[in-house]
């Protein structure tokens, strides 16, 4: 029998349970409501099902060549060098166009950085001085207007190379070909030393900043840079700009010559915001200590003709100049010398990025980024404004779809217009340094178009392995812009690309190359580990008038791309790739291609460097084990979890996409690569000796090359670095594999 106390206790317990039940019901209702919202947001199966219309075809139909033409007319109406008034005006114009298009947000982002300019009213010059000290010849110092009214602008800067030291030097001249290490070694083998002389160096083969660095290391007192007729003219030497795209003899290439990996020189590793600590400029290792000046090939011919002929250049060093190729250092006339007079100055100025955002309707915390730099040395009609004009058109079309079709991408799309690229990728590096943590957590991919159109022959594409198939599949959707190609049976951009550039390992696919260096994907990919691609239309590599006064609207509209149909094709490709990345329920990343690439690259590494490694007691076996494990993990993940993911399960979709998105981050070494700690990707990076030269496993390759270049190959310090870096590579590849099929 229950006592009174028992009954009282039971009543109290029931009252408590009743109250608890209310809470349980309330929580259940909230959870059901939240789950309903999440299912509504995430529970989609395809792009078409989600939007109820074909987004990609609509994008293709809407992209307008006429709109791109109009954009380019404005962008090339004035020079827009970073840090100038025109730089700000164009940054604000981009912001206004983004808002006018209907993007959700747009703003300019300033950075206070070190830039470089020729001194106002003073020409940088190269002169021939006779034995009496009289000037026998001097270069023009600026490029004459030839084709467009805007070429007469007073805002055009005199010829200069940014970050050159200023000063006047006089001496004899040594022709150093491309100015590579092996070129100096050849000269020394001939008994010719550049030390104490001015180096005359041909542009090409390696980055101009690397040329200056090596010249300084070998003791040159100054550098004269020139382009050879071989790269800049056709068989008909009179057929130059403004009648064709070939460089006239008066054209000279602007460009920076700093020894920097990217970003502001004074705030390495951190953004150049107001609160930033800045190191002193005077003794900065990234700044040359000798004067440098680029001249036109007609001006360089005068210098070559005045070099004494007794030391003739080897056949491989001879181009197509109208002058004999002699090595020097003596000049033809006794007592004559060359004077290099440079008045370039470095200044802290403000440059601007412009960022536009179209918020995603489902995964608004996942970002697909589109990037292009906006600044140019003069008008930059092709580099970079062909890409800038295309980006604005994509924003207009996306905004129109948002307004007319009530479309929003599943994931957020971010438009990035970079400032001060030409000074060393400054704008993009500063932005990625400022937002590295958020980008590392949320960025899906970065699609870069540095130059949308540099020719009209074929598409080119460079990408990380996970995005190569995306480029190929997208190209199959884009109508061919060339009437001639269509008549030849090539209906799409893909068809011409395949016909012009087949992959040697898979002849059914076009060649998709490596990203390399020298463009704004570097901060995203090589530092943070965000997959990236870069593409555009080209003829045969770089175009002759790049970095000169003559990269004008006339060049773009009347010579390279009449009707802007190739611009339109690239804009379509860029937009469709962005839609695919932002709207696909499962990210379109090809992880199997990554596994294949690592396996193939390790085999090549073993073939090329295995013997020297083995001779010094270093084995690649741990890297091989990690790569084999990675291959197994990728295959297991692809055939099981990825293939069978339940796309109606919001958590399963997110789990798979996170694995795909974060895979690239596992190849990032937070300590940086040996000898260039500002770069972090152990698989993909550029060489420490040439920031434009790509190598797979670049940190390791750089170290082995150091060994090969030393007379004493058993340097214990270098071999210790090699062993350590190999252990890091093996560890990170192993962790990348484990991330796909387990927790720890």
N, C-alpha and C positions, 0 to 999 in steps of 0.2 A: 504494500500500500504506500502511495506517495504521501509525503508530509506536505504541510502548507508551504514550507520552504522550498520543497521540490517544485511545486506548482508555480511559485513565484519566480524561481530560477528559470523554469521552462518558458514562462511568459516573457521574461526579459530576453531570453535567447531568441524566441520567435520574433519579437519586436526588432531585435538587432538584425536577424536574417532578412526580415521584411525590408528594412532600410537598405541592407546590402543588396538585396535583389533589385531595388530601384536603381542603385548605382550600376549594377551589372547590365540591366536593360539599357540604361542610358549610354553606357560605354559601348554596348553592342550596336546601338543605333548609330552612334557616331562613327564606329569602325565601318559599318555597312555603308554609311554615307560617303566616308572618305574613300573606301574601296571603289564605290561607284564612280566617284570623280576620277580616281586613278585609272580605272578601266576605260572611262570615257577619254582620258588623255592619252593613254599608252596602248590601249587594246586595238591596234589597227594592224592590218596584214600587208598592205602594199601602198605604194604611192597613189596608184589609181583609185583603190578602194577608199583611201583616206580623203581624197579631194573630190572624187566623183567626176574628174575630168583629167585629161592628159596634160599635165603641167609642162612636160618637156617639149612636146610639140607646140604648145602655145607660146613658150619662150622662143622657140626657133622662129615661129611666125612673126613675133612681135619685134625682135631685134632689128633695128633699122640702120642701114648704111648711111642714109641721109642724116640721121641724128648724130652718128659718130663723126661724120664730116663736119657738122656744125660745131660739135664739141672741140674738134681738133683745130678748127679755125681760131677759136678763142684762145686755146692753150698755147698756140704758136704765134700769137700776135705780138708778144713781147718776150725777151729773154727772162728766165725765171731761175736764176742761180739761188741756191740755198742761202738764207740769211739776209736776203735783200727785200726791198719793199714789195717787189713782184711775187716773191715767195709767199708772203703773208696774203696778198690779194688773191692768189690762186688757191691757197688753203681755205680762205673764207668763201671763195666762189664754189669750191667743192662742197663745203658744208651746206651752203645754200641750195645747191643742186640736190643733195641728198634729202634735205628737208622738203624741198619742192616735189621730189619724187614720191614722198610719202613714207620714208623710213621713220621708225619710231623715235630714234635719237640721232643726232649728229653734232659733233663738236670739233674744235681745233685744240690740239694738245701741244703746248710750247716746251722746248728744251733749250737751255742756255749752254751752248757748246763751243768748242774751239774750231773755227773755220779759217779759211785762208784766201787772200785776194791779191791781185797786182796793185801796186801803189798807184793811186789816182794821178794821172797826168804824166806818168813815167813808164816808158816802154822797156820791157825786158828784151835784151838784144844779144846777138852773137856777131862779133866783128872780126875782120882780118886786119891786123895791125902790121905795118911794114917796119923796116929797120930804123926808120926815122920817127916812129911813133905815130905816124899818120894812119887814119882809118881808110883802108883800101876798099872795104866792103862791109856792109852791115845789114842784118835782116830787118824785115819790115816791122815786126813786133805786133802786127795785127793782120787779120784776114780781110781782103777787100770784098765789098758787096758784089755779087754776081747775078743773083737770080730773083730775089724777092725784095719788095720795098722795105720790109721789116729789117733786112740785113743792114740798113743804114742807121739803125737805132743807136743813140748815144749811150744806151745802157749795156751795150755789148762790151764785155771785159776784154782787155788786151790779152794776147797769148800768154799763158802762164801754166805752171804745174803746181797745184796746191800742196802746201806744206814744204815746198823747197826752202832751203836756207837762202837768205838774201846776201848779196855781196858781189864783189868783182874779182875774178881770177883770170890770169893770163898764163899761157903756156903752149906747149906742143899738144898734138892730138893723136890718140890711138883709136883706130877703128876696132871695136870689140864685138862685131856681129850682133847677136841677140843679147849679149851681156850675161850669159849663163856661166856657171862655175867652170864647165868644161871649155868654154871659150877663153877664159882667163888662163886655164891650164895649157891650152894650145899655144897661146901667146908666149907664155913663159918657156915652153919647149922650143920656141923660135928665138928665145933670148930677148923678148920684148916685154917690158914691165910697164904697167899703166901708172905705177906710183909716181906722183908728182906731175902727172899730165891730165889733160881733159879727155874723158872717154866719150867717143862718138858711138852711140848705140842705136841699133835698129829696133823699132817696136815690133812686138810679136813674140810668140813662143812662151814667154813667162810674163807675169804681172810687172808693170813698169816700176812699182815700188820695190820689187825684188831686184830689178836691174840696178836701181840706185843704191840699194843696200849693199849689193856685192861690189859695185864700183867703189863705194866708200871703204869697204873692208880691204880691197886691194890697193888702196892708197890714192885713188883718183882725186883730183882737186875740184872737179866739176863734171857734169854730165850734160851732153847734148843728145836729145832724143829725136829720131826722125822715122818717117814711114818710107819704105822702099816702093818704087814704082811697081815692083812685081806684085805687091798686094793691093795697090791703090789705083792702077790703071789697066786698061784693056789693050788689045793689040793695036787699036787705033788710039794713039796717045792724045790726039786732039779731041777725042770724044769724052769730055769730062763735064762735070757740073758747070752750068745749069742745063746742058743738053742731055746729060745722062747721070747715073748715080756715081760715076767714078770721080775720085778726088782730084781737084785741080792742084797744080803745083804750089799754089799759094796757101793751101789748106794745112793746118796744123792741129794736132790732137791735144785738147785739154785733158786733164786727168790728175788725180792726186798721186803723190809718190811717197806717202807715209808708210811706215812699217807698222801697221796696225791690223788687228784681226777683225775689227768692227766696233763701231760705237765711238763715243766721244773720247778723245785722248786723255782728257784731264779727269775723267770719272770712271776709270776702268772697273768693270764688274757691277757698277751701280748706276742708276739713272741720273741724268744731269738735270735734276730738279733744283729748286731754290735752296733747299737745305743741304745739298750734296757737298761733301768735302772734295776739294780739287787739288790735285798734285801740281807742282810747279812745272811750267812749260820749259824752262831753260835747259834742263838736262834730261828731258824726256827721251827714252830710248826709241820711241816710235817716230821721232822727227829727224829727217836728214840733217847733216851738218855741212853739206856741200851744196852749192847752187845747181839747179837743174832747169833746163829750158827745152821745150819741144819746138821744132821748126818744120817748115814745109819741105817736100822732097826737092824742089828746085833750089831752095836755099842750102839744103844739105849737099847737093851736087857741087856747089861752089867750094864748100869745105873739102870734099873728097878730091876735087881737082887740084887743090893746093897742098895735099899730103905728098910727101916725097915718094917716088915710085920704087925705091930699092927693095922694099919689103912687100911684095904683092900678096894679096889675100888668097887663101885656098879656094878652089872652085865652089865648094859648098857655101861659101860666104858671099858669093857674088849674086846680086839680084839683077835688076834691069835699069839701074841708074845711068844717066848720061854722063858718066864719069868713071875713071879707073878706080878699082877697089884696092887701095893700098893700106897697109896696117899702120904706118908711121913708126915712131912718133915724130920724126922730123918733118918740117914743111919744105916745099919745093924751093922757096926763096930763102937764102940764109938771112937770119935775123928776124924773119917774120914770126908772128905768133898769133894765136887765137885768143880773143878776149870774150869772156862770158860775164855779162852784166845783168844781174837779177835783183829786182826790188820787191819781190813778193813778201807780204807781211801776214802774220797770223793774228786773228782777232776773235774774241769771244762775242758771239752773236746768238740771236734767238732764231731757231728754225721751228717749223710746225708740221705735225702730223694732222691729218683729218680723219676722223673715225665716224663711220655711220653704222647704225645697228637696226636690223629687222628682227624683232623678237620672235622666237619660235612659239608655237601654240601648244606643244606637247612637252618637249624636253628643252625648255628655254635656258637651262644651265649647261647646254652642250653647244659649242661654238664651231661653226664652219667659217674659216677666215679666207677672204679674198684680198690679195695685196699687190700693189704696184707703187713704184716711187714716182714722185711728181716733179722733183727738181731736175734741172738740166744745166749744162754748161752754157748753152745759148738757148735755142728754141726747142731742141729735142723732139722734133716731129715724130720720129720713129722711136727713139730711145729717150724718154719713156712714154711720150705723150700718146702714141698709138694705143698703149695699154690704159692710160688714164682716160682717154676719150671712150674707150670700150667699157671701162668700169662704170662710168657715169651712165652710159646707156643701159647697162644691166640693172643698175639701181632704178632707173626710170621704169623699166619693164616690170621689175619685181613690185615696185610701188603701184603700177597700173593694175597688176594682177590682184594685189591686195585690195585695191579700191573697187575694181570692177567685178572680180570673181570671188571676193571675200576669202582669198587665199592667204595663208600664212605657212611658212615652212614648219616642218615638225621641230627642227632644231634651229637655234638662232644663227643668223648669217651676219657676219661682221665685215664691213668694207673698210679697208685700211689704205690710206693714201700717205705714203711716207715722204718726209722731208730729208734733205741732206744725205741722200743715198750716195751721191757722187763723191762725197768726202770720206767714204768708208762705211756705208750702210748705217749711218748715224741714227736716223729717225727710227728705223725698225729695231735696231739693237737697244736704243734707249727705252722704247715701249715694251719690248720683251723683258728687259731687265726690271722695269717698274712693275710689271704684271706677271712675273715668272711663276709665282705660286698658283695664281688663279688659272693661268693658261695651262700649267701642268696638270691641274685637276679637271679642266673643263674643255680644252681644245680638242676637237676631233681631227681636223686636218687643215693645212694651209695651202691654198692654191695661188701660186705666184705667176704673174705675167709681167715680166720686166719690160719686154718689148713685144707688143702683140704682132707687129709686122716688120720684119727686116728684109723681106724679099717676098716673091710671089710664086715660088716653085712648089714648096711642099710644107706640110706641118712638121714641126719637130716636137719631141716630148722628152722630158727628163723627170724621173720620179723615184721615190722610194719603192722597194719591191711591192709593198702592200697596195700601192696606188697605180701601178703600171697598167693593170687590166682595166681599171676605171678609165684611163685615157684612151685605151684602144676601143673599148665599148662605146664611149662617148663619140669618138671620131666616126664611128659607123652610122651615127644618127644625123650627122651634120652634112647638109647638101654641099656639093663641090662648088666653090666660087668661080672656077675657071671654065669658061665655055669650051675651050680647047680640050681640057681634060674630060669633060662630059662627053664630047664628041668622040673621044678615044675609049669610051666605055667606063670611065672612072666616075661613077655617079656621086660618090661621097668623098669627104676629106680622107677617110680611111683608105679608100682605093688608091688615091694618089700617093699617100704616105707609104703604103705597102709597096707600090711599084717603084718608088724612089729610094726606099731605105728598108730593106728586109733584115730581120734579125738573123744573123748567121747560124744561131743555134736552133731557131724555129722559123723556117722560111714562110710559114703561114701568118706570121705576125710582123708588124713593122718594128724597127729598132726603137726601143725606149731606153734612153741613156741614163747616166748618173747625173745627179744635180750639180756636182762640181762646186765652184765657189764664186764669190763676187756678186751675189744678189741677196735679196732680203729674206730668203728662206733660211739663211744661216742661223740667225738668232733663235728661230723657232725649232729647227730640226737638229742642228749640231750641238745646241746648248741645252734645250729643254726636252727634245725627243718627240717632236710633233711631226707626223708624216707629212710630206710636202711633195708638190709637183710644180713644174715650170714648163710652159709651152708657148708656142707662137708659130707664125708662118715665116719661112726663111727662103733664101736662095742658096747661098753657099757659105754658111757661117756668118761672120760679122759683115756688115755692109761698109763700103769704103769711106763714106763721109761721116761715120759715127764719131762723136765727140768733137766735131768741128762746127764752124759757123754755118755750114751748108746742110745741116740736118734740119731742113725747113719744111714749111707747108707745101711749097712748090715741089720738093723732092717727094713727099708722101702722095700728093694728089695728082701730079702730072707725070711722074716717072715710075714710082714703085707700085701704086695701087689705085689706078683710075677707077672711079666709082665706089671705092672703099669696100669692095666685095670681100677681100681677104680679111680686112678688119672685122667685117660682119661675121665671117666664119669663125674667127677666133673668139669674138664676143659670145657667139652661140655656144661654142665649145665650153667656154669658161662658165657660162650661166647654167648649162645643162649639167656639167660636172658638179656645180654647187648644189643644184636641186637634187641630184642623185644622192650626194652626201648628206644633205639636210633632211630629205624626205624618206629615204629608205628606212624601213623598220629595223632591219639588221644592217649594220654598217657594211658597205661593199668593199671590205678589205680582203686582199688575197694573201692569207698567211702562209699558204703552201708555197707561194712564190718566194716568200722570205726564207723559208727553210731550204729551198733549192738554191737560192742565191748564196746563203752562208756556206753550204756544202761545196758549191763550185768555187767560191772565193778562197776557202781554206785549202782546197786542192791546188789552186794556182799559187797561193802563198807558199805551200810546201815545195812545189816544183821550183819556184824562183829563189827562195831563201832557205829552204830546208838544209842544203849542204853546209852553208856557213854556220847555221844554227847548230847542227849536229857536230861540226868540227870543234865547237866551243862548249859542248856538253849541254846544249839547250834542246829540249824536246817540245813538240807541238801536241803530244799525246793527250794532255788534259783538255786542250781546246778541242781536239777531235772528239773526245768523249762527250763534252758539252754540246757540240754541234750535233752529234748523233742523237743525244737525248732530246735536243730541241726538235730535230726532225721527227722523232717518234711522238713527242708531245703534240706537235702541230697536227700530225696526221690523225692521232687519236681524238683530239679536240674537234677537228674538221668533220670526221666521219661519225662522231657521236653527238656531242653537245651542240655544235653549230648546225649540223644537218638536221637534227631532230628537235630543235628548240620550239617550244609552244609559243607562237607569236601572239596568242591571246592572253598569255601569262605575263603580266607587267614585270614581275620580278625576274623571270627567266630571260626576258628580252634585255632588261637592264644589265643582268649579270653577264650575258654573252657580249653585249656591246662594250661593257667596261673592260672585259678581257681583251677585246680587239683594240680598243682605244689606247689602253695603257701598255700594250705590248712593247711599243717603241721606247717607252720611258725606261724599261729595264736595261737598255743598252747605254744608259747615261751614267758616267762615273762622276760623282759630285766633286771629286778632287781634280778633275780635268785630265787631259792627256799629257804625257811627258813632253816637256819643252814648250807646250802651249796650253797652259791650264785654263785659258778662257774658252776652250772647246772641250766638250764633254762626251760626245758620242764615240764609243770605242770601235764601232763598225764603219760608220760613215763620217768622214771629215775631210778637210783639206790639209795639205802638207804644211808643216811648220816653216819650211823655207820658201814656200810660194802659196799665198792664200787663195790663188785661183786654180791650183793643181790638186785634183781629187785623188785620193787613194782609199781603197778598202783597207781597214785596219791601219789607218794612217799613222797613229801613234807608234805602232810597232815598226812599220816600214821606215818611218823617219829615223828611228834608232838604228836599224840595221844598215841603212844607207850611211849613217854617220860612221859605223864600223868600216864599211867598204871604202869610205873616203879617207880613213886614217891610215898612216903608214904602219902604225902599231895596232893591229886588230884585236888584241886581247886586253884592251882598256877595261879594268875591273869595274869602274863606275858605270860605263855604258852597259856592260853585260848584266850588272845588278839591276839597272833600269829595265832591261829587256825581260829578265826573269820575272820581275815584279809586275810589269805590264801584262805579260802573258797570263799570269795568275788572275789578274783583274778581268781580262777578256774571258777566260774560262769560267770564272765565277758568274759574271753578268749574263752570259749566254745560258748558263745552266739555270739561273734564276728566271730568265725569260721563259724557258721551257716549263719550269715548275708552275709559273703563274697561270698557265692554261689548264692544268689538270689537277690542281691541289691547292692547299693553303700554305703548308710549311714543309 
